[in-house]
Structure formats: structure tokens, C-alpha cells
Amino acid sequence: MKVKVNSDACIGCGACAAICDSVFEINDEGLSNVIVDTVDDANIDDVKEAIESCPTGAIEEE
């Protein structure tokens, strides 16, 4: 599974990083970044939770 963050939609609330900090981080601009190329199987459920929790729908599966 691969994911990306639409930086135009991201508001930097940090929910994704709080849910799955091994996949998401908040960058110097205050927005979310994906920090892995491919999501490990062990993190898939957390990433799906992060996708559902994003208030702006900025996280997308590729």
C-alpha cells in the first residue's frame, strides 16, 4: 500500500502523525508528510484509521 498527502488540502492538524508516526510526520511547514515509500503490513490498519480521521480528506491511497 502507498499513500500520499495532498498538501493543498492538509491543515496540519497532526491526527495522522498521532495515529501512525512511523508513516506520517509534520514537516517544518506544519503540514503532514509521508515518510515511507510503501506502508508495512503491520501499519496498514493504522494508516486506514489515519485516512478516515483526516478532517480534510487530505490523505489518499495511491
PDB file of N, CA, C and O in Angstrom:
ATOM      1  N   MET A   1       0.844  -1.178   0.000  1.00  0.00           N
ATOM      2  CA  MET A   1       0.000   0.000   0.000  1.00  0.00           C
ATOM      3  C   MET A   1       0.889   1.241   0.000  1.00  0.00           C
ATOM      4  O   MET A   1       1.904   1.299   0.694  1.00  0.00           O
ATOM      5  N   LYS A   2       0.489   2.221  -0.786  1.00  0.00           N
ATOM      6  CA  LYS A   2       1.170   3.508  -0.820  1.00  0.00           C
ATOM      7  C   LYS A   2       0.150   4.593  -0.529  1.00  0.00           C
ATOM      8  O   LYS A   2      -1.010   4.492  -0.927  1.00  0.00           O
ATOM      9  N   VAL A   3       0.590   5.628   0.165  1.00  0.00           N
ATOM     10  CA  VAL A   3      -0.282   6.759   0.463  1.00  0.00           C
ATOM     11  C   VAL A   3       0.445   8.053   0.171  1.00  0.00           C
ATOM     12  O   VAL A   3       1.674   8.101   0.117  1.00  0.00           O
ATOM     13  N   LYS A   4      -0.340   9.099  -0.017  1.00  0.00           N
ATOM     14  CA  LYS A   4       0.235  10.433  -0.197  1.00  0.00           C
ATOM     15  C   LYS A   4      -0.649  11.429   0.519  1.00  0.00           C
ATOM     16  O   LYS A   4      -1.818  11.161   0.798  1.00  0.00           O
ATOM     17  N   VAL A   5      -0.078  12.580   0.811  1.00  0.00           N
ATOM     18  CA  VAL A   5      -0.824  13.663   1.438  1.00  0.00           C
ATOM     19  C   VAL A   5      -0.936  14.797   0.436  1.00  0.00           C
ATOM     20  O   VAL A   5       0.067  15.266  -0.103  1.00  0.00           O
ATOM     21  N   ASN A   6      -2.148  15.229   0.193  1.00  0.00           N
ATOM     22  CA  ASN A   6      -2.397  16.374  -0.671  1.00  0.00           C
ATOM     23  C   ASN A   6      -2.110  17.625   0.165  1.00  0.00           C
ATOM     24  O   ASN A   6      -2.915  18.010   1.012  1.00  0.00           O
ATOM     25  N   SER A   7      -0.970  18.247  -0.077  1.00  0.00           N
ATOM     26  CA  SER A   7      -0.556  19.387   0.735  1.00  0.00           C
ATOM     27  C   SER A   7      -1.477  20.595   0.579  1.00  0.00           C
ATOM     28  O   SER A   7      -1.517  21.461   1.453  1.00  0.00           O
ATOM     29  N   ASP A   8      -2.214  20.658  -0.524  1.00  0.00           N
ATOM     30  CA  ASP A   8      -3.174  21.755  -0.701  1.00  0.00           C
ATOM     31  C   ASP A   8      -4.377  21.599   0.227  1.00  0.00           C
ATOM     32  O   ASP A   8      -5.012  22.587   0.597  1.00  0.00           O
ATOM     33  N   ALA A   9      -4.687  20.364   0.601  1.00  0.00           N
ATOM     34  CA  ALA A   9      -5.836  20.106   1.467  1.00  0.00           C
ATOM     35  C   ALA A   9      -5.451  19.970   2.940  1.00  0.00           C
ATOM     36  O   ALA A   9      -6.287  20.167   3.821  1.00  0.00           O
ATOM     37  N   CYS A  10      -4.189  19.634   3.208  1.00  0.00           N
ATOM     38  CA  CYS A  10      -3.735  19.397   4.575  1.00  0.00           C
ATOM     39  C   CYS A  10      -3.756  20.694   5.388  1.00  0.00           C
ATOM     40  O   CYS A  10      -3.332  21.750   4.919  1.00  0.00           O
ATOM     41  N   ILE A  11      -4.267  20.580   6.631  1.00  0.00           N
ATOM     42  CA  ILE A  11      -4.268  21.731   7.541  1.00  0.00           C
ATOM     43  C   ILE A  11      -3.290  21.535   8.693  1.00  0.00           C
ATOM     44  O   ILE A  11      -3.176  22.390   9.572  1.00  0.00           O
ATOM     45  N   GLY A  12      -2.586  20.404   8.686  1.00  0.00           N
ATOM     46  CA  GLY A  12      -1.569  20.150   9.704  1.00  0.00           C
ATOM     47  C   GLY A  12      -2.118  19.878  11.088  1.00  0.00           C
ATOM     48  O   GLY A  12      -1.484  20.233  12.082  1.00  0.00           O
ATOM     49  N   CYS A  13      -3.280  19.257  11.176  1.00  0.00           N
ATOM     50  CA  CYS A  13      -3.872  19.006  12.491  1.00  0.00           C
ATOM     51  C   CYS A  13      -3.079  17.981  13.294  1.00  0.00           C
ATOM     52  O   CYS A  13      -3.139  17.971  14.523  1.00  0.00           O
ATOM     53  N   GLY A  14      -2.337  17.120  12.602  1.00  0.00           N
ATOM     54  CA  GLY A  14      -1.467  16.162  13.280  1.00  0.00           C
ATOM     55  C   GLY A  14      -2.109  14.845  13.658  1.00  0.00           C
ATOM     56  O   GLY A  14      -1.452  13.996  14.260  1.00  0.00           O
ATOM     57  N   ALA A  15      -3.371  14.649  13.323  1.00  0.00           N
ATOM     58  CA  ALA A  15      -4.043  13.394  13.678  1.00  0.00           C
ATOM     59  C   ALA A  15      -3.334  12.194  13.059  1.00  0.00           C
ATOM     60  O   ALA A  15      -3.166  11.169  13.720  1.00  0.00           O
ATOM     61  N   CYS A  16      -2.923  12.307  11.814  1.00  0.00           N
ATOM     62  CA  CYS A  16      -2.273  11.184  11.132  1.00  0.00           C
ATOM     63  C   CYS A  16      -0.971  10.793  11.823  1.00  0.00           C
ATOM     64  O   CYS A  16      -0.705   9.609  12.030  1.00  0.00           O
ATOM     65  N   ALA A  17      -0.169  11.780  12.177  1.00  0.00           N
ATOM     66  CA  ALA A  17       1.106  11.510  12.855  1.00  0.00           C
ATOM     67  C   ALA A  17       0.872  10.952  14.256  1.00  0.00           C
ATOM     68  O   ALA A  17       1.650  10.125  14.731  1.00  0.00           O
ATOM     69  N   ALA A  18      -0.182  11.395  14.912  1.00  0.00           N
ATOM     70  CA  ALA A  18      -0.501  10.869  16.243  1.00  0.00           C
ATOM     71  C   ALA A  18      -0.941   9.413  16.164  1.00  0.00           C
ATOM     72  O   ALA A  18      -0.651   8.623  17.063  1.00  0.00           O
ATOM     73  N   ILE A  19      -1.638   9.060  15.091  1.00  0.00           N
ATOM     74  CA  ILE A  19      -2.128   7.698  14.921  1.00  0.00           C
ATOM     75  C   ILE A  19      -1.025   6.768  14.425  1.00  0.00           C
ATOM     76  O   ILE A  19      -0.923   5.627  14.875  1.00  0.00           O
ATOM     77  N   CYS A  20      -0.201   7.254  13.499  1.00  0.00           N
ATOM     78  CA  CYS A  20       0.809   6.384  12.879  1.00  0.00           C
ATOM     79  C   CYS A  20       2.081   7.179  12.575  1.00  0.00           C
ATOM     80  O   CYS A  20       2.324   7.572  11.434  1.00  0.00           O
ATOM     81  N   ASP A  21       2.884   7.408  13.614  1.00  0.00           N
ATOM     82  CA  ASP A  21       4.090   8.224  13.440  1.00  0.00           C
ATOM     83  C   ASP A  21       5.216   7.511  12.697  1.00  0.00           C
ATOM     84  O   ASP A  21       6.243   8.120  12.399  1.00  0.00           O
ATOM     85  N   SER A  22       5.034   6.234  12.398  1.00  0.00           N
ATOM     86  CA  SER A  22       6.038   5.544  11.590  1.00  0.00           C
ATOM     87  C   SER A  22       5.785   5.738  10.096  1.00  0.00           C
ATOM     88  O   SER A  22       6.602   5.329   9.270  1.00  0.00           O
ATOM     89  N   VAL A  23       4.661   6.359   9.746  1.00  0.00           N
ATOM     90  CA  VAL A  23       4.331   6.628   8.341  1.00  0.00           C
ATOM     91  C   VAL A  23       4.192   8.128   8.069  1.00  0.00           C
ATOM     92  O   VAL A  23       4.551   8.596   6.989  1.00  0.00           O
ATOM     93  N   PHE A  24       3.675   8.880   9.038  1.00  0.00           N
ATOM     94  CA  PHE A  24       3.424  10.311   8.851  1.00  0.00           C
ATOM     95  C   PHE A  24       4.234  11.152   9.830  1.00  0.00           C
ATOM     96  O   PHE A  24       4.502  10.732  10.956  1.00  0.00           O
ATOM     97  N   GLU A  25       4.620  12.344   9.385  1.00  0.00           N
ATOM     98  CA  GLU A  25       5.243  13.323  10.261  1.00  0.00           C
ATOM     99  C   GLU A  25       4.745  14.697   9.865  1.00  0.00           C
ATOM    100  O   GLU A  25       4.272  14.902   8.747  1.00  0.00           O
ATOM    101  N   ILE A  26       4.855  15.638  10.791  1.00  0.00           N
ATOM    102  CA  ILE A  26       4.532  17.032  10.495  1.00  0.00           C
ATOM    103  C   ILE A  26       5.847  17.713  10.134  1.00  0.00           C
ATOM    104  O   ILE A  26       6.797  17.701  10.917  1.00  0.00           O
ATOM    105  N   ASN A  27       5.894  18.306   8.945  1.00  0.00           N
ATOM    106  CA  ASN A  27       7.141  18.908   8.452  1.00  0.00           C
ATOM    107  C   ASN A  27       7.338  20.327   8.988  1.00  0.00           C
ATOM    108  O   ASN A  27       6.524  20.827   9.765  1.00  0.00           O
ATOM    109  N   ASP A  28       8.412  20.957   8.571  1.00  0.00           N
ATOM    110  CA  ASP A  28       8.750  22.305   9.044  1.00  0.00           C
ATOM    111  C   ASP A  28       7.706  23.355   8.656  1.00  0.00           C
ATOM    112  O   ASP A  28       7.627  24.414   9.279  1.00  0.00           O
ATOM    113  N   GLU A  29       6.908  23.060   7.628  1.00  0.00           N
ATOM    114  CA  GLU A  29       5.850  23.980   7.201  1.00  0.00           C
ATOM    115  C   GLU A  29       4.549  23.760   7.978  1.00  0.00           C
ATOM    116  O   GLU A  29       3.564  24.469   7.769  1.00  0.00           O
ATOM    117  N   GLY A  30       4.559  22.769   8.878  1.00  0.00           N
ATOM    118  CA  GLY A  30       3.377  22.483   9.682  1.00  0.00           C
ATOM    119  C   GLY A  30       2.368  21.580   9.002  1.00  0.00           C
ATOM    120  O   GLY A  30       1.230  21.463   9.456  1.00  0.00           O
ATOM    121  N   LEU A  31       2.779  20.939   7.912  1.00  0.00           N
ATOM    122  CA  LEU A  31       1.892  20.048   7.175  1.00  0.00           C
ATOM    123  C   LEU A  31       2.384  18.611   7.269  1.00  0.00           C
ATOM    124  O   LEU A  31       3.546  18.361   7.588  1.00  0.00           O
ATOM    125  N   SER A  32       1.499  17.680   6.992  1.00  0.00           N
ATOM    126  CA  SER A  32       1.840  16.264   7.067  1.00  0.00           C
ATOM    127  C   SER A  32       2.648  15.816   5.855  1.00  0.00           C
ATOM    128  O   SER A  32       2.435  16.275   4.732  1.00  0.00           O
ATOM    129  N   ASN A  33       3.578  14.909   6.117  1.00  0.00           N
ATOM    130  CA  ASN A  33       4.390  14.257   5.084  1.00  0.00           C
ATOM    131  C   ASN A  33       4.324  12.755   5.287  1.00  0.00           C
ATOM    132  O   ASN A  33       4.248  12.280   6.420  1.00  0.00           O
ATOM    133  N   VAL A  34       4.354  12.012   4.202  1.00  0.00           N
ATOM    134  CA  VAL A  34       4.523  10.564   4.280  1.00  0.00           C
ATOM    135  C   VAL A  34       6.021  10.308   4.281  1.00  0.00           C
ATOM    136  O   VAL A  34       6.739  10.834   3.430  1.00  0.00           O
ATOM    137  N   ILE A  35       6.509   9.497   5.235  1.00  0.00           N
ATOM    138  CA  ILE A  35       7.945   9.299   5.383  1.00  0.00           C
ATOM    139  C   ILE A  35       8.405   7.907   4.964  1.00  0.00           C
ATOM    140  O   ILE A  35       9.554   7.538   5.206  1.00  0.00           O
ATOM    141  N   VAL A  36       7.522   7.132   4.340  1.00  0.00           N
ATOM    142  CA  VAL A  36       7.892   5.813   3.823  1.00  0.00           C
ATOM    143  C   VAL A  36       7.425   5.700   2.381  1.00  0.00           C
ATOM    144  O   VAL A  36       6.454   6.340   1.978  1.00  0.00           O
ATOM    145  N   ASP A  37       8.131   4.876   1.605  1.00  0.00           N
ATOM    146  CA  ASP A  37       7.711   4.648   0.223  1.00  0.00           C
ATOM    147  C   ASP A  37       6.507   3.723   0.159  1.00  0.00           C
ATOM    148  O   ASP A  37       5.553   3.970  -0.580  1.00  0.00           O
ATOM    149  N   THR A  38       6.566   2.655   0.944  1.00  0.00           N
ATOM    150  CA  THR A  38       5.490   1.670   0.976  1.00  0.00           C
ATOM    151  C   THR A  38       5.148   1.371   2.432  1.00  0.00           C
ATOM    152  O   THR A  38       6.040   1.189   3.261  1.00  0.00           O
ATOM    153  N   VAL A  39       3.864   1.320   2.738  1.00  0.00           N
ATOM    154  CA  VAL A  39       3.406   1.062   4.103  1.00  0.00           C
ATOM    155  C   VAL A  39       3.580  -0.421   4.419  1.00  0.00           C
ATOM    156  O   VAL A  39       3.134  -1.283   3.662  1.00  0.00           O
ATOM    157  N   ASP A  40       4.236  -0.710   5.549  1.00  0.00           N
ATOM    158  CA  ASP A  40       4.380  -2.097   6.010  1.00  0.00           C
ATOM    159  C   ASP A  40       3.016  -2.673   6.353  1.00  0.00           C
ATOM    160  O   ASP A  40       2.097  -1.948   6.735  1.00  0.00           O
ATOM    161  N   ASP A  41       2.901  -3.989   6.212  1.00  0.00           N
ATOM    162  CA  ASP A  41       1.650  -4.664   6.562  1.00  0.00           C
ATOM    163  C   ASP A  41       1.237  -4.370   8.006  1.00  0.00           C
ATOM    164  O   ASP A  41       0.048  -4.251   8.302  1.00  0.00           O
ATOM    165  N   ALA A  42       2.213  -4.253   8.896  1.00  0.00           N
ATOM    166  CA  ALA A  42       1.925  -4.009  10.309  1.00  0.00           C
ATOM    167  C   ALA A  42       1.282  -2.649  10.547  1.00  0.00           C
ATOM    168  O   ALA A  42       0.642  -2.448  11.580  1.00  0.00           O
ATOM    169  N   ASN A  43       1.437  -1.712   9.618  1.00  0.00           N
ATOM    170  CA  ASN A  43       0.906  -0.354   9.787  1.00  0.00           C
ATOM    171  C   ASN A  43      -0.355  -0.066   8.978  1.00  0.00           C
ATOM    172  O   ASN A  43      -0.909   1.029   9.073  1.00  0.00           O
ATOM    173  N   ILE A  44      -0.809  -1.020   8.196  1.00  0.00           N
ATOM    174  CA  ILE A  44      -1.934  -0.764   7.290  1.00  0.00           C
ATOM    175  C   ILE A  44      -3.193  -0.345   8.040  1.00  0.00           C
ATOM    176  O   ILE A  44      -3.865   0.601   7.629  1.00  0.00           O
ATOM    177  N   ASP A  45      -3.525  -1.029   9.131  1.00  0.00           N
ATOM    178  CA  ASP A  45      -4.739  -0.667   9.870  1.00  0.00           C
ATOM    179  C   ASP A  45      -4.638   0.749  10.438  1.00  0.00           C
ATOM    180  O   ASP A  45      -5.612   1.501  10.411  1.00  0.00           O
ATOM    181  N   ASP A  46      -3.456   1.112  10.954  1.00  0.00           N
ATOM    182  CA  ASP A  46      -3.270   2.463  11.489  1.00  0.00           C
ATOM    183  C   ASP A  46      -3.360   3.509  10.389  1.00  0.00           C
ATOM    184  O   ASP A  46      -3.916   4.586  10.602  1.00  0.00           O
ATOM    185  N   VAL A  47      -2.819   3.204   9.216  1.00  0.00           N
ATOM    186  CA  VAL A  47      -2.886   4.148   8.097  1.00  0.00           C
ATOM    187  C   VAL A  47      -4.330   4.333   7.646  1.00  0.00           C
ATOM    188  O   VAL A  47      -4.748   5.449   7.341  1.00  0.00           O
ATOM    189  N   LYS A  48      -5.085   3.249   7.602  1.00  0.00           N
ATOM    190  CA  LYS A  48      -6.501   3.364   7.231  1.00  0.00           C
ATOM    191  C   LYS A  48      -7.257   4.209   8.253  1.00  0.00           C
ATOM    192  O   LYS A  48      -8.139   4.987   7.890  1.00  0.00           O
ATOM    193  N   GLU A  49      -6.906   4.054   9.539  1.00  0.00           N
ATOM    194  CA  GLU A  49      -7.520   4.882  10.575  1.00  0.00           C
ATOM    195  C   GLU A  49      -7.146   6.352  10.377  1.00  0.00           C
ATOM    196  O   GLU A  49      -7.981   7.238  10.553  1.00  0.00           O
ATOM    197  N   ALA A  50      -5.882   6.608  10.008  1.00  0.00           N
ATOM    198  CA  ALA A  50      -5.430   7.981   9.760  1.00  0.00           C
ATOM    199  C   ALA A  50      -6.183   8.589   8.572  1.00  0.00           C
ATOM    200  O   ALA A  50      -6.575   9.755   8.614  1.00  0.00           O
ATOM    201  N   ILE A  51      -6.379   7.809   7.533  1.00  0.00           N
ATOM    202  CA  ILE A  51      -7.127   8.278   6.359  1.00  0.00           C
ATOM    203  C   ILE A  51      -8.539   8.681   6.774  1.00  0.00           C
ATOM    204  O   ILE A  51      -9.025   9.745   6.392  1.00  0.00           O
ATOM    205  N   GLU A  52      -9.195   7.821   7.560  1.00  0.00           N
ATOM    206  CA  GLU A  52     -10.566   8.092   7.997  1.00  0.00           C
ATOM    207  C   GLU A  52     -10.631   9.266   8.974  1.00  0.00           C
ATOM    208  O   GLU A  52     -11.642   9.965   9.033  1.00  0.00           O
ATOM    209  N   SER A  53      -9.566   9.484   9.737  1.00  0.00           N
ATOM    210  CA  SER A  53      -9.555  10.535  10.754  1.00  0.00           C
ATOM    211  C   SER A  53      -9.180  11.908  10.223  1.00  0.00           C
ATOM    212  O   SER A  53      -9.395  12.911  10.904  1.00  0.00           O
ATOM    213  N   CYS A  54      -8.627  11.971   9.025  1.00  0.00           N
ATOM    214  CA  CYS A  54      -8.197  13.250   8.473  1.00  0.00           C
ATOM    215  C   CYS A  54      -9.422  14.149   8.239  1.00  0.00           C
ATOM    216  O   CYS A  54     -10.314  13.796   7.467  1.00  0.00           O
ATOM    217  N   PRO A  55      -9.463  15.304   8.904  1.00  0.00           N
ATOM    218  CA  PRO A  55     -10.658  16.158   8.788  1.00  0.00           C
ATOM    219  C   PRO A  55     -10.872  16.771   7.408  1.00  0.00           C
ATOM    220  O   PRO A  55     -11.982  17.187   7.076  1.00  0.00           O
ATOM    221  N   THR A  56      -9.817  16.826   6.609  1.00  0.00           N
ATOM    222  CA  THR A  56      -9.965  17.424   5.275  1.00  0.00           C
ATOM    223  C   THR A  56      -9.881  16.405   4.150  1.00  0.00           C
ATOM    224  O   THR A  56     -10.000  16.771   2.981  1.00  0.00           O
ATOM    225  N   GLY A  57      -9.680  15.135   4.478  1.00  0.00           N
ATOM    226  CA  GLY A  57      -9.555  14.106   3.448  1.00  0.00           C
ATOM    227  C   GLY A  57      -8.278  14.244   2.631  1.00  0.00           C
ATOM    228  O   GLY A  57      -8.246  13.866   1.460  1.00  0.00           O
ATOM    229  N   ALA A  58      -7.234  14.778   3.236  1.00  0.00           N
ATOM    230  CA  ALA A  58      -6.004  15.056   2.507  1.00  0.00           C
ATOM    231  C   ALA A  58      -5.135  13.827   2.238  1.00  0.00           C
ATOM    232  O   ALA A  58      -4.255  13.864   1.378  1.00  0.00           O
ATOM    233  N   ILE A  59      -5.381  12.745   2.967  1.00  0.00           N
ATOM    234  CA  ILE A  59      -4.583  11.535   2.779  1.00  0.00           C
ATOM    235  C   ILE A  59      -5.271  10.631   1.770  1.00  0.00           C
ATOM    236  O   ILE A  59      -6.452  10.311   1.902  1.00  0.00           O
ATOM    237  N   GLU A  60      -4.508  10.224   0.759  1.00  0.00           N
ATOM    238  CA  GLU A  60      -5.063   9.423  -0.324  1.00  0.00           C
ATOM    239  C   GLU A  60      -4.237   8.174  -0.541  1.00  0.00           C
ATOM    240  O   GLU A  60      -3.009   8.205  -0.456  1.00  0.00           O
ATOM    241  N   GLU A  61      -4.918   7.073  -0.821  1.00  0.00           N
ATOM    242  CA  GLU A  61      -4.229   5.855  -1.196  1.00  0.00           C
ATOM    243  C   GLU A  61      -3.825   5.973  -2.659  1.00  0.00           C
ATOM    244  O   GLU A  61      -4.605   6.448  -3.484  1.00  0.00           O
ATOM    245  N   GLU A  62      -2.610   5.543  -2.982  1.00  0.00           N
ATOM    246  CA  GLU A  62      -2.154   5.609  -4.380  1.00  0.00           C
ATOM    247  C   GLU A  62      -2.427   4.300  -5.080  1.00  0.00           C
ATOM    248  O   GLU A  62      -2.116   4.155  -6.262  1.00  0.00           O
TER     249      GLU A  62
END
